[in-house]
Amino acid sequence: MQPDVSFVIAAYNSEATLDRAIASAIAQRDVSVEVIVVDDCSRDRTLDVARSYPEDIVRVVALEHNRGPGGARNAGLEAARGRWVAVLDSDDEVLSGRLGAMIARAEKAGAVIAVDNLQVVREDGVPEDTMFPADYLEGLGEISLADYIAGNIVFESRFNLGYLKPIFQRDFLNENGLRYDEKLIIGEDYILLANALAKGGKCVVEPTTGYVYHIRTGSISRVLELHHVEAMRAADAKFAETHLMDAAAAAAFARRGRSLRKAASFLSLVQHIKARSPFRAIWTALSDPAAVRHMSMPIAVRLRRVAAQFAVGTGR
């Protein structure tokens, strides 16, 4: 029988957290699931942990070469058989009623995408607030392309919608040729959902909390470098060439483009300061005065705040 949901867990050096992620996927109520773990050439015992489960419970894909988070997820999508696919980061977990609630809401609304709220857990295990206020998500109801782009603007977005963890109807992804951009290390989640919305995918919001996001020091989502932002700018340029946008989406897209340019200038300025290249730092400051405004607080603090604007949570 075809399972209701395929969980895709891309794993790299995740031996310490993989059991938790797998157990939470297996524990889903009211839906049938398959769990696919894609090992991206881990150097620890991640592959052994994944293979310790019976094959009828956890299917393991061991990649021959490292493909990064997007490539590992794509391998999982190719192996998936479920009606719906849910990506679960190897250091995160899901609550037992999550997929049942999301699928029920999506199918009632005739949607092919669904998102929900996230519980944030600190590295010491202490829960923080949910990622989004419940009334905010309830007010959204659905997320349009314009909504989503506007929720991914650096320095401006009140709530960063890039942290959302969508589930997709697998047939919709396949029929539209939608996959993760393997050139992106940060921002691959954003561009996939943006592409899906641009293809006409209806996205509904389940306002309850179902995904547990664990903050982990050293994960890619906590480290942001200039080349990450430049890769996102290139992906956005390709997006603009591929899709027609309505006026609201186009306006949000233009604001996002300006925000990425500011972020790139700021990171370039920081890079030159750290490299003790004063002339290059001055040139960057003169070329884009907006970068200087972000130097009003300590660099480390601003870097953390900028990094927080780019949601990935790859657990790598």
Backbone bond lengths (Angstrom), bond angles and torsions (degrees), N, CA, C in turn:
res aa  C-N    CA-C-N  psi(-1)  N-CA   C-N-CA  omega(-1)  CA-C   N-CA-C  phi
1 M - - - 1.467 - - 1.526 110.61 -
2 Q 1.317 115.81 143.58 1.455 119.98 177.84 1.528 109.31 -72.26
3 P 1.333 117.91 128.26 1.464 119.36 178.27 1.523 111.27 -70.82
4 D 1.321 115.77 155.01 1.458 119.79 176.11 1.520 111.23 -66.25
5 V 1.327 116.15 -39.96 1.465 121.36 -172.50 1.522 110.85 -135.30
6 S 1.330 114.97 137.53 1.456 121.52 167.88 1.526 107.97 -106.71
7 F 1.317 117.48 116.10 1.461 121.37 171.78 1.518 108.27 -84.68
8 V 1.315 116.46 127.35 1.464 121.97 176.95 1.522 108.08 -110.59
9 I 1.318 116.06 115.98 1.461 121.90 -179.61 1.526 108.23 -116.12
10 A 1.322 116.65 106.36 1.461 121.16 174.45 1.520 107.75 -84.09
11 A 1.320 117.01 126.98 1.464 119.92 -172.00 1.528 111.13 -128.70
12 Y 1.308 114.81 132.76 1.461 121.49 175.21 1.523 107.74 -141.58
13 N 1.325 116.48 115.25 1.467 121.93 -178.83 1.527 111.09 51.20
14 S 1.322 114.51 52.06 1.472 120.86 -172.81 1.526 112.91 -116.59
15 E 1.307 118.10 24.85 1.465 120.05 -174.85 1.523 112.62 -58.48
16 A 1.327 117.79 -29.60 1.464 120.68 -175.61 1.523 113.20 -76.88
17 T 1.325 118.23 -22.32 1.459 120.57 -172.99 1.524 113.90 -123.13
18 L 1.327 118.16 -9.88 1.461 120.49 -172.09 1.527 112.41 -64.09
19 D 1.333 117.89 -39.43 1.467 120.16 179.41 1.526 111.34 -56.87
20 R 1.321 115.94 -42.30 1.469 120.24 -179.32 1.519 111.10 -62.02
21 A 1.332 116.51 -44.24 1.459 120.28 -179.94 1.525 110.94 -63.90
22 I 1.325 116.79 -46.46 1.471 120.74 -179.26 1.518 111.04 -62.37
23 A 1.335 116.35 -45.96 1.467 120.23 -178.62 1.517 111.64 -59.23
24 S 1.329 117.37 -38.92 1.460 120.07 -178.94 1.528 111.36 -69.90
25 A 1.322 116.80 -32.92 1.463 119.86 177.62 1.524 110.90 -69.96
26 I 1.308 116.12 -43.08 1.465 120.89 -179.59 1.523 111.12 -63.75
27 A 1.331 117.21 -30.17 1.465 122.33 -173.03 1.530 113.75 -81.12
28 Q 1.327 119.33 6.23 1.473 120.57 -178.24 1.529 111.45 -61.93
29 R 1.333 115.68 137.52 1.456 122.52 178.97 1.526 110.99 -97.11
30 D 1.312 115.41 149.62 1.479 123.02 169.85 1.523 114.34 69.19
31 V 1.323 118.18 5.06 1.466 121.34 175.90 1.525 108.22 -139.66
32 S 1.332 115.78 151.37 1.462 119.83 173.01 1.525 108.62 -91.95
33 V 1.308 116.72 141.02 1.465 120.28 -174.33 1.523 111.12 -132.00
34 E 1.319 114.32 154.21 1.456 121.50 163.26 1.521 106.46 -124.11
35 V 1.313 115.89 146.49 1.463 121.10 -179.31 1.519 108.15 -115.85
36 I 1.327 115.41 124.99 1.463 121.87 178.73 1.517 107.95 -117.07
37 V 1.335 116.31 118.36 1.460 121.18 176.26 1.525 107.89 -105.56
38 V 1.321 115.86 124.42 1.464 121.21 178.16 1.524 107.86 -107.77
39 D 1.321 115.87 111.65 1.460 119.85 178.66 1.526 108.97 -87.02
40 D 1.336 115.40 121.59 1.465 121.51 -174.73 1.530 110.37 -97.19
41 C 1.351 114.96 55.34 1.474 121.65 178.43 1.527 111.52 61.12
42 S 1.324 116.00 49.60 1.462 120.41 178.54 1.525 111.05 -63.10
43 R 1.336 114.65 152.90 1.462 120.94 179.08 1.522 111.91 -100.97
44 D 1.327 116.66 -3.59 1.454 120.16 179.03 1.532 109.01 -109.77
45 R 1.324 117.81 -152.06 1.467 122.03 -175.25 1.534 112.48 -93.88
46 T 1.312 118.22 21.07 1.468 121.04 -179.41 1.527 111.43 -54.08
47 L 1.310 117.82 -46.79 1.460 120.95 -177.94 1.524 111.20 -63.92
48 D 1.328 117.69 -38.53 1.465 121.13 177.77 1.523 110.74 -64.02
49 V 1.326 117.01 -40.75 1.471 120.66 178.51 1.519 110.01 -62.20
50 A 1.305 116.80 -46.31 1.468 120.27 -178.88 1.526 111.40 -63.43
51 R 1.316 116.84 -40.07 1.468 121.00 -177.36 1.520 112.86 -79.01
52 S 1.331 117.58 -4.88 1.465 120.03 178.88 1.527 111.52 -76.41
53 Y 1.322 117.78 -12.20 1.461 122.19 178.01 1.525 109.52 -90.82
54 P 1.338 117.00 148.88 1.472 119.39 175.19 1.520 110.96 -57.35
55 E 1.321 116.57 145.58 1.464 120.96 -176.33 1.519 112.67 -63.92
56 D 1.327 117.65 -24.90 1.461 118.58 179.05 1.527 112.11 -80.13
57 I 1.333 117.40 -5.67 1.462 121.50 177.60 1.528 111.12 -106.35
58 V 1.316 116.35 -43.67 1.463 121.55 -179.96 1.518 109.36 -129.33
59 R 1.323 115.80 119.16 1.463 120.98 174.69 1.523 108.42 -92.37
60 V 1.311 116.37 133.11 1.461 121.28 -174.99 1.526 109.60 -113.51
61 V 1.327 114.38 130.13 1.467 121.51 173.25 1.524 106.63 -115.09
62 A 1.325 116.59 117.04 1.466 121.26 179.33 1.522 108.75 -104.05
63 L 1.324 116.08 110.92 1.454 120.42 -177.98 1.531 110.62 -72.68
64 E 1.323 115.59 145.32 1.463 120.56 -178.47 1.526 111.54 -79.80
65 H 1.332 117.06 -25.30 1.461 120.56 175.48 1.522 108.57 -143.11
66 N 1.315 115.93 154.51 1.458 121.28 -176.45 1.517 110.53 -67.31
67 R 1.333 116.72 125.15 1.468 121.66 -178.26 1.526 113.00 -113.37
68 G 1.333 117.65 0.90 1.454 119.70 -179.32 1.522 111.50 78.70
69 P 1.333 117.33 172.97 1.471 120.42 -174.77 1.519 113.84 -60.23
70 G 1.341 117.55 -41.73 1.462 119.70 -179.75 1.515 111.92 -67.41
71 G 1.327 116.82 -42.44 1.460 120.54 -179.93 1.512 112.41 -65.58
72 A 1.348 116.62 -40.84 1.464 120.23 178.97 1.527 110.73 -64.94
73 R 1.313 116.87 -40.89 1.464 119.58 177.93 1.522 110.98 -65.90
74 N 1.322 116.92 -39.48 1.467 119.51 177.93 1.521 111.20 -61.46
75 A 1.316 117.07 -38.69 1.461 119.78 177.20 1.524 110.31 -62.38
76 G 1.333 116.19 -38.30 1.460 120.02 176.93 1.513 112.29 -67.13
77 L 1.329 116.80 -39.16 1.470 120.27 178.43 1.523 110.70 -64.13
78 E 1.322 117.25 -37.15 1.460 120.28 178.86 1.527 111.03 -66.31
79 A 1.321 117.18 -31.34 1.470 121.08 -178.56 1.524 112.57 -85.71
80 A 1.343 117.63 -14.37 1.464 121.59 -173.17 1.527 111.98 -68.35
81 R 1.342 114.59 147.53 1.464 121.35 179.05 1.523 112.50 -124.50
82 G 1.337 117.55 -8.65 1.460 121.30 -174.24 1.522 113.57 -72.07
83 R 1.339 115.61 162.39 1.468 120.11 175.29 1.525 110.35 -67.09
84 W 1.321 115.80 -35.45 1.454 122.53 178.19 1.526 109.29 -119.58
85 V 1.339 116.30 153.20 1.460 120.17 174.75 1.522 108.50 -122.95
86 A 1.313 114.87 138.56 1.459 121.78 179.77 1.518 107.97 -130.59
87 V 1.315 116.67 120.16 1.466 121.23 177.11 1.519 108.29 -86.01
88 L 1.318 115.31 130.16 1.463 121.80 179.58 1.522 108.05 -126.29
89 D 1.321 116.73 120.59 1.458 119.57 178.38 1.519 110.22 -68.02
90 S 1.310 116.14 146.63 1.467 120.90 -171.17 1.519 113.37 -69.24
91 D 1.335 118.29 -14.90 1.465 120.02 177.16 1.525 112.36 -106.27
92 D 1.333 116.76 9.64 1.455 121.19 178.62 1.525 110.53 -113.14
93 E 1.320 116.45 -175.31 1.465 121.45 177.38 1.522 109.33 -152.63
94 V 1.316 116.49 169.00 1.461 121.45 177.75 1.519 109.60 -127.46
95 L 1.322 116.20 150.22 1.451 121.08 177.22 1.522 109.45 -77.87
96 S 1.321 116.76 155.38 1.466 120.91 -167.53 1.524 114.42 -66.30
97 G 1.332 118.74 -26.04 1.454 120.07 -179.19 1.514 114.39 -96.99
98 R 1.332 116.60 7.05 1.468 119.83 -171.31 1.528 113.03 -60.52
99 L 1.323 117.16 -56.91 1.468 119.37 -171.89 1.520 111.83 -68.44
100 G 1.331 117.57 -35.14 1.454 119.77 177.53 1.510 111.48 -60.14
101 A 1.334 116.51 -44.82 1.469 121.08 -179.17 1.521 111.33 -67.47
102 M 1.314 117.26 -42.79 1.467 120.78 -176.59 1.526 111.52 -67.79
103 I 1.322 116.53 -43.93 1.463 119.69 -178.99 1.524 110.50 -66.55
104 A 1.330 116.92 -41.44 1.461 120.25 179.18 1.524 110.98 -59.91
105 R 1.321 117.10 -44.29 1.465 120.47 -179.83 1.530 110.77 -67.08
106 A 1.328 116.89 -42.12 1.464 120.24 -178.80 1.520 111.37 -64.72
107 E 1.321 116.64 -45.89 1.469 119.55 -176.56 1.524 111.60 -69.33
108 K 1.318 117.64 -32.41 1.460 120.54 176.32 1.528 110.72 -65.07
109 A 1.345 115.88 -34.41 1.469 120.38 -177.22 1.527 112.56 -92.85
110 G 1.328 117.39 -3.07 1.457 119.86 -177.30 1.520 112.40 69.43
111 A 1.324 116.07 32.74 1.470 121.57 -177.57 1.527 110.68 -98.51
112 V 1.323 115.63 157.00 1.470 121.08 178.62 1.524 111.40 -111.94
113 I 1.324 116.39 0.03 1.463 122.42 178.75 1.523 107.71 -139.12
114 A 1.334 116.28 142.80 1.461 120.21 175.07 1.522 109.13 -141.70
115 V 1.327 115.51 145.92 1.464 121.77 176.66 1.525 108.33 -131.89
116 D 1.333 115.77 163.53 1.462 120.40 178.53 1.516 109.54 -145.96
117 N 1.323 116.30 -172.60 1.455 121.39 -178.99 1.525 110.61 -87.19
118 L 1.329 115.75 163.28 1.457 121.83 -178.69 1.518 110.46 -123.55
119 Q 1.328 115.57 139.73 1.455 121.58 171.14 1.524 107.67 -94.33
120 V 1.321 116.97 125.95 1.460 121.44 179.57 1.523 108.98 -93.52
121 V 1.337 116.34 131.83 1.461 121.92 179.59 1.525 108.78 -124.17
122 R 1.310 116.43 126.69 1.457 120.74 179.95 1.518 110.62 -68.47
123 E 1.326 115.85 166.52 1.461 120.17 -177.78 1.527 111.83 -63.23
124 D 1.328 117.29 -26.38 1.465 119.95 178.88 1.528 111.94 -84.23
125 G 1.330 117.09 5.66 1.457 120.98 176.31 1.503 115.33 90.63
126 V 1.318 117.92 0.03 1.463 121.31 -178.08 1.532 109.15 -85.83
127 P 1.334 117.99 124.77 1.467 120.17 178.28 1.522 111.59 -68.92
128 E 1.323 115.64 140.80 1.453 121.22 171.73 1.527 108.31 -104.37
129 D 1.309 116.78 -164.28 1.458 119.71 177.22 1.523 110.39 -68.92
130 T 1.323 115.78 165.11 1.455 118.50 171.94 1.535 108.75 -66.49
131 M 1.327 115.06 158.25 1.466 119.81 -177.33 1.529 111.65 -61.55
132 F 1.345 116.17 -38.11 1.461 121.31 -177.36 1.527 109.43 -128.16
133 P 1.331 118.60 142.35 1.470 120.12 172.56 1.533 109.47 -60.77
134 A 1.320 116.76 138.16 1.469 120.55 -176.88 1.521 112.04 -57.97
135 D 1.340 116.97 -40.04 1.459 118.71 -177.83 1.528 111.72 -67.82
136 Y 1.340 116.85 -25.95 1.466 120.03 177.28 1.527 110.37 -66.88
137 L 1.328 116.82 -46.64 1.461 119.84 179.78 1.529 111.34 -68.40
138 E 1.313 116.58 -38.44 1.473 119.36 177.68 1.526 110.57 -61.81
139 G 1.314 115.95 -36.07 1.456 119.82 179.36 1.515 113.04 -69.36
140 L 1.337 116.62 -28.64 1.462 119.44 179.43 1.527 111.18 -70.14
141 G 1.329 116.37 -51.85 1.464 120.00 -179.55 1.513 112.29 73.10
142 E 1.329 115.98 -61.70 1.453 122.60 174.39 1.528 108.27 -130.04
143 I 1.330 116.17 159.05 1.461 120.88 177.81 1.516 108.75 -119.62
144 S 1.313 115.79 119.67 1.468 121.36 177.46 1.523 108.98 -90.00
145 L 1.328 115.85 172.04 1.465 119.86 176.70 1.520 110.64 -60.88
146 A 1.332 116.77 -42.65 1.468 119.88 178.96 1.522 111.41 -62.45
147 D 1.343 116.82 -42.64 1.469 120.92 177.45 1.526 110.50 -57.94
148 Y 1.326 114.94 -46.06 1.464 119.59 -173.43 1.524 111.29 -68.47
149 I 1.318 117.46 -44.28 1.458 119.33 178.90 1.526 110.15 -63.90
150 A 1.333 116.64 -42.58 1.469 120.59 179.68 1.525 111.50 -63.01
151 G 1.319 117.26 -25.54 1.464 121.56 177.97 1.505 113.09 -87.73
152 N 1.335 117.16 10.00 1.470 121.64 178.76 1.528 110.19 -132.70
153 I 1.324 115.57 44.83 1.458 121.23 179.45 1.527 108.89 -110.36
154 V 1.311 115.80 118.92 1.463 120.99 -176.94 1.524 109.83 -64.27
155 F 1.333 115.23 139.56 1.465 124.40 178.20 1.528 113.36 73.89
156 E 1.333 118.37 -10.42 1.458 119.82 -173.78 1.520 113.99 -119.64
157 S 1.337 118.45 -38.73 1.460 121.12 -172.49 1.522 111.00 -64.32
158 R 1.323 115.65 128.67 1.468 119.91 177.80 1.516 110.19 -69.04
159 F 1.322 116.52 -44.37 1.461 122.00 176.29 1.527 107.85 -124.44
160 N 1.317 116.50 128.38 1.457 121.02 -175.86 1.523 110.00 -84.14
161 L 1.333 116.33 103.30 1.463 120.59 -178.80 1.524 112.48 -72.08
162 G 1.329 117.12 -8.51 1.454 119.63 176.59 1.520 113.70 -65.39
163 Y 1.333 116.81 -17.56 1.465 119.88 178.18 1.531 112.57 -78.94
164 L 1.320 118.02 -12.42 1.461 120.35 -179.07 1.530 110.78 -58.76
165 K 1.317 116.13 145.40 1.464 122.32 -179.38 1.533 108.56 -115.94
166 P 1.322 117.71 84.69 1.469 120.42 -173.85 1.511 113.22 -72.57
167 I 1.326 115.31 154.68 1.456 121.70 164.88 1.526 106.55 -109.85
168 F 1.322 116.19 149.90 1.462 121.62 -175.67 1.523 110.33 -128.39
169 Q 1.313 116.27 146.33 1.461 119.49 165.58 1.529 107.35 -67.96
170 R 1.312 115.79 126.06 1.472 119.49 -174.61 1.520 111.65 -63.15
171 D 1.341 117.71 -39.61 1.460 119.95 -179.94 1.527 111.14 -61.14
172 F 1.335 117.08 -36.30 1.460 120.05 179.14 1.528 110.49 -63.73
173 L 1.314 117.20 -43.68 1.463 120.18 177.87 1.523 110.89 -61.16
174 N 1.325 116.39 -46.92 1.465 120.38 -176.44 1.526 112.05 -67.28
175 E 1.326 116.42 -43.20 1.469 119.89 -178.15 1.525 112.16 -64.24
176 N 1.326 116.60 -27.18 1.463 120.57 -178.91 1.529 113.18 -104.28
177 G 1.320 116.32 6.48 1.457 120.08 177.96 1.517 113.74 61.12
178 L 1.326 116.60 36.43 1.457 121.17 -175.70 1.524 111.38 -91.91
179 R 1.315 115.42 124.42 1.456 122.63 177.92 1.532 108.46 -145.25
180 Y 1.325 115.70 167.82 1.457 120.69 177.07 1.525 110.53 -69.70
181 D 1.327 115.74 145.93 1.460 121.72 174.86 1.524 107.70 -78.90
182 E 1.327 117.00 110.89 1.463 121.08 -174.85 1.524 112.85 -75.00
183 K 1.328 117.64 -6.97 1.457 120.44 176.64 1.522 111.65 -82.52
184 L 1.330 116.39 -14.77 1.460 120.81 -177.39 1.520 111.17 -95.55
185 I 1.320 116.08 133.40 1.464 121.56 172.05 1.523 109.52 -99.40
186 I 1.309 116.51 -32.93 1.464 122.90 173.49 1.529 107.76 -123.98
187 G 1.323 116.43 134.46 1.449 120.56 177.69 1.515 114.45 97.88
188 E 1.335 117.45 4.01 1.470 119.32 -179.50 1.523 111.41 -69.05
189 D 1.330 117.34 -30.65 1.469 120.47 176.65 1.526 110.65 -66.28
190 Y 1.335 115.71 -43.92 1.463 120.35 -178.53 1.524 111.03 -59.69
191 I 1.317 117.07 -49.99 1.462 119.28 -172.22 1.525 111.39 -69.77
192 L 1.336 118.39 -30.14 1.464 119.87 176.81 1.525 110.78 -65.79
193 L 1.335 117.26 -48.75 1.460 119.71 -179.69 1.525 111.04 -66.73
194 A 1.329 117.32 -37.93 1.468 119.63 177.18 1.524 110.34 -61.75
195 N 1.323 117.42 -43.30 1.465 120.55 177.56 1.529 111.19 -61.91
196 A 1.333 116.42 -41.03 1.467 120.35 -179.46 1.524 110.84 -64.04
197 L 1.322 116.76 -42.19 1.472 120.44 178.33 1.526 110.57 -66.91
198 A 1.329 116.70 -39.30 1.462 120.22 179.45 1.527 111.51 -66.33
199 K 1.322 116.47 -25.83 1.466 120.98 176.92 1.527 112.17 -81.38
200 G 1.316 116.79 2.40 1.455 120.56 177.36 1.515 114.71 96.52
201 G 1.319 117.31 10.20 1.458 120.12 179.36 1.519 111.99 -68.56
202 K 1.321 116.83 128.05 1.467 121.53 178.01 1.520 108.71 -84.73
203 C 1.333 115.93 127.91 1.463 121.80 -177.23 1.526 109.81 -117.40
204 V 1.324 116.53 118.58 1.461 121.10 177.57 1.523 110.18 -102.79
205 V 1.319 114.82 157.66 1.456 121.66 -178.50 1.515 110.01 -109.22
206 E 1.314 116.86 122.13 1.457 122.91 168.33 1.530 105.95 -94.82
207 P 1.340 118.51 108.34 1.466 119.99 -169.56 1.524 115.63 -72.94
208 T 1.329 117.79 -10.81 1.463 118.79 179.28 1.533 110.45 -74.33
209 T 1.310 115.39 166.12 1.460 121.82 -178.31 1.520 110.12 -94.19
210 G 1.343 115.55 124.78 1.462 118.78 -178.89 1.511 114.82 -132.53
211 Y 1.323 117.32 -18.48 1.464 121.59 -177.04 1.523 109.02 -108.23
212 V 1.320 117.44 135.67 1.467 122.15 179.75 1.522 108.42 -109.98
213 Y 1.323 115.18 112.44 1.463 122.96 -175.14 1.526 109.00 -98.61
214 H 1.318 116.86 113.47 1.464 122.15 -178.92 1.524 109.92 -94.88
215 I 1.325 116.16 121.36 1.460 120.73 175.06 1.523 108.27 -73.33
216 R 1.313 115.16 130.63 1.465 119.83 -176.70 1.518 109.38 -136.18
217 T 1.318 116.38 120.34 1.456 121.29 179.59 1.525 109.80 -60.50
218 G 1.344 114.60 132.77 1.459 118.64 176.12 1.507 114.63 92.72
219 S 1.354 118.30 -9.23 1.463 118.61 176.95 1.520 108.62 -68.96
220 I 1.318 116.40 156.31 1.459 120.57 -177.33 1.516 111.15 -57.11
221 S 1.334 116.66 -33.02 1.457 119.23 -177.34 1.522 112.21 -67.19
222 R 1.328 117.70 -14.27 1.459 120.39 179.62 1.533 112.02 -100.37
223 V 1.335 118.08 -4.36 1.456 121.95 -176.55 1.526 108.33 -123.60
224 L 1.299 116.64 121.31 1.463 120.87 -178.16 1.516 109.49 -123.75
225 E 1.332 116.62 129.93 1.452 122.34 179.02 1.520 109.73 -126.65
226 L 1.338 115.29 164.67 1.455 121.05 -175.77 1.526 112.04 -57.74
227 H 1.329 117.57 -41.26 1.466 118.86 -176.99 1.525 112.03 -65.71
228 H 1.330 117.92 -26.71 1.463 120.43 175.45 1.527 110.31 -63.89
229 V 1.336 116.23 -45.65 1.453 120.31 -178.62 1.523 110.94 -67.30
230 E 1.327 116.54 -39.65 1.468 119.21 178.71 1.528 110.64 -63.35
231 A 1.326 117.54 -37.32 1.467 120.11 177.59 1.520 110.94 -65.92
232 M 1.340 117.19 -37.60 1.461 120.30 177.06 1.526 111.29 -66.30
233 R 1.312 116.96 -37.91 1.462 119.95 177.77 1.531 110.51 -63.73
234 A 1.323 116.49 -39.04 1.466 120.04 177.79 1.521 110.68 -66.20
235 A 1.334 117.01 -39.96 1.466 120.40 178.53 1.525 110.59 -65.49
236 D 1.323 117.00 -37.83 1.464 120.38 177.90 1.530 111.06 -65.46
237 A 1.323 115.83 -38.37 1.468 119.27 178.62 1.525 110.27 -62.50
238 K 1.319 116.55 -41.36 1.466 120.78 177.69 1.523 110.60 -65.23
239 F 1.332 116.76 -38.75 1.466 121.68 178.12 1.529 110.05 -59.61
240 A 1.328 116.40 -45.09 1.461 120.46 -178.35 1.523 111.63 -65.05
241 E 1.325 116.84 -32.48 1.465 120.41 178.40 1.528 111.85 -73.40
242 T 1.338 116.17 -24.93 1.463 121.18 -172.47 1.518 113.12 -90.75
243 H 1.346 117.10 -34.99 1.462 120.50 -169.60 1.523 112.64 -119.49
244 L 1.328 115.12 146.39 1.449 121.63 168.22 1.527 108.08 -88.65
245 M 1.322 116.84 136.86 1.457 121.28 -179.02 1.523 109.90 -120.49
246 D 1.329 116.29 145.45 1.457 118.78 174.30 1.525 108.91 -74.05
247 A 1.320 116.16 176.71 1.458 120.31 -173.11 1.525 112.23 -60.32
248 A 1.331 117.11 -41.79 1.468 120.25 -178.10 1.524 110.94 -66.37
249 A 1.330 116.58 -43.45 1.456 120.23 179.78 1.526 110.65 -66.80
250 A 1.334 116.69 -40.18 1.459 120.38 179.99 1.522 111.32 -64.00
251 A 1.334 116.94 -39.16 1.462 120.45 178.77 1.522 110.76 -66.03
252 A 1.328 116.75 -43.14 1.464 120.50 177.73 1.528 110.63 -64.54
253 F 1.322 116.38 -39.00 1.463 121.17 179.73 1.528 110.49 -62.80
254 A 1.336 117.05 -41.23 1.466 120.63 178.19 1.525 110.95 -63.46
255 R 1.329 117.02 -41.38 1.472 120.63 177.30 1.518 110.86 -64.22
256 R 1.320 117.11 -40.50 1.468 120.00 177.99 1.531 109.97 -63.11
257 G 1.322 117.06 -41.65 1.458 120.18 179.33 1.519 112.16 -59.56
258 R 1.339 115.40 -43.47 1.465 118.87 177.79 1.518 111.25 -64.37
259 S 1.325 116.67 -37.60 1.462 119.51 -178.78 1.525 111.25 -68.70
260 L 1.317 117.56 -36.75 1.461 120.19 177.35 1.532 110.90 -67.03
261 R 1.323 115.93 -37.06 1.466 119.06 176.62 1.529 110.23 -62.82
262 K 1.333 117.21 -43.56 1.465 120.37 177.92 1.528 111.10 -61.71
263 A 1.334 115.92 -42.64 1.459 119.65 179.47 1.521 111.03 -63.00
264 A 1.340 116.38 -41.26 1.462 120.28 179.43 1.530 110.42 -64.29
265 S 1.321 116.99 -41.72 1.463 120.53 179.45 1.525 110.99 -64.15
266 F 1.334 115.96 -42.76 1.461 119.79 179.52 1.525 110.73 -62.49
267 L 1.331 117.31 -46.52 1.465 120.57 -179.14 1.530 111.16 -66.20
268 S 1.334 116.71 -35.11 1.460 120.19 176.24 1.518 110.72 -65.02
269 L 1.322 116.54 -41.98 1.455 121.00 178.39 1.526 110.66 -61.63
270 V 1.332 116.47 -45.75 1.459 120.81 178.27 1.526 110.49 -61.14
271 Q 1.314 116.43 -41.74 1.466 121.37 179.74 1.527 110.85 -59.41
272 H 1.325 116.51 -43.98 1.466 120.05 -179.72 1.523 111.38 -68.25
273 I 1.326 117.16 -37.37 1.464 120.23 178.77 1.521 110.37 -64.99
274 K 1.327 116.55 -44.14 1.466 119.95 179.47 1.525 111.78 -65.04
275 A 1.339 115.96 -33.28 1.466 120.41 -179.98 1.527 111.46 -83.52
276 R 1.330 116.38 2.07 1.457 122.27 -179.50 1.528 110.49 55.49
277 S 1.337 113.70 50.25 1.461 120.89 177.28 1.530 108.26 -115.60
278 P 1.335 117.31 78.75 1.466 120.16 -172.69 1.521 114.14 -61.50
279 F 1.327 117.39 -37.80 1.466 118.89 -178.27 1.521 111.49 -66.25
280 R 1.349 116.97 -40.31 1.465 120.18 177.19 1.527 110.60 -67.00
281 A 1.329 116.46 -37.37 1.468 120.12 177.98 1.529 110.27 -63.43
282 I 1.341 116.10 -43.32 1.462 119.69 179.44 1.520 110.38 -64.20
283 W 1.337 117.14 -41.40 1.465 120.77 179.75 1.534 110.57 -61.61
284 T 1.335 116.80 -42.75 1.468 120.32 178.19 1.521 110.85 -63.19
285 A 1.332 116.10 -42.43 1.461 120.28 -179.31 1.526 111.05 -63.86
286 L 1.330 116.30 -40.54 1.460 119.61 179.35 1.525 111.55 -70.89
287 S 1.330 116.97 -33.89 1.466 121.30 -178.93 1.518 111.56 -71.02
288 D 1.346 115.65 -33.46 1.466 119.87 -177.97 1.528 108.90 -143.59
289 P 1.325 117.90 85.95 1.470 121.45 -178.43 1.525 113.37 -56.52
290 A 1.347 117.17 -22.64 1.468 119.71 179.93 1.513 111.24 -60.39
291 A 1.338 116.45 -30.52 1.461 119.76 -179.47 1.521 111.48 -64.17
292 V 1.332 116.03 -33.75 1.465 120.32 -177.60 1.517 111.32 -68.02
293 R 1.333 116.88 -34.14 1.467 119.92 -178.28 1.512 112.03 -60.09
294 H 1.319 117.46 -27.77 1.460 120.65 -178.77 1.518 112.28 -82.53
295 M 1.335 117.13 1.10 1.460 120.98 176.95 1.518 111.30 -90.48
296 S 1.326 117.88 6.14 1.463 121.50 -177.33 1.520 112.03 -72.20
297 M 1.330 117.65 -14.27 1.459 121.50 175.25 1.524 107.61 -120.85
298 P 1.357 118.53 165.40 1.461 120.38 179.54 1.525 111.61 -53.70
299 I 1.341 115.52 141.49 1.462 120.56 -176.05 1.519 111.75 -56.07
300 A 1.330 117.52 -43.92 1.463 120.21 -177.34 1.520 111.37 -60.67
301 V 1.333 116.18 -39.15 1.465 120.55 179.92 1.521 110.04 -66.89
302 R 1.330 116.97 -46.74 1.459 120.05 -179.27 1.524 111.01 -65.14
303 L 1.337 117.71 -38.24 1.464 120.18 178.03 1.518 110.93 -60.31
304 R 1.337 116.58 -42.21 1.470 119.67 178.48 1.516 110.34 -63.31
305 R 1.323 117.11 -40.48 1.464 119.95 -178.54 1.531 111.30 -69.11
306 V 1.320 116.49 -39.12 1.462 118.95 177.13 1.520 110.18 -66.17
307 A 1.334 116.76 -43.85 1.466 120.18 179.81 1.516 111.42 -59.75
308 A 1.324 115.94 -35.80 1.468 119.74 -179.08 1.522 112.21 -66.59
309 Q 1.340 117.18 -17.98 1.455 120.35 179.03 1.525 111.86 -76.51
310 F 1.344 116.10 -16.85 1.451 119.94 -177.57 1.525 108.21 -109.61
311 A 1.306 115.84 108.36 1.449 120.07 -173.91 1.503 110.64 -93.35
312 V 1.319 115.75 129.44 1.451 119.55 173.22 1.501 110.78 -136.23
313 G 1.331 115.18 -61.86 1.454 118.75 179.65 1.510 111.50 64.26
314 T 1.342 117.90 42.75 1.451 119.89 -178.25 1.509 112.34 -76.11
315 G 1.332 116.93 -13.69 1.452 120.43 -179.54 1.511 112.64 67.80
316 R 1.344 116.77 26.03 1.446 119.82 -176.95 1.504 110.48 -116.82
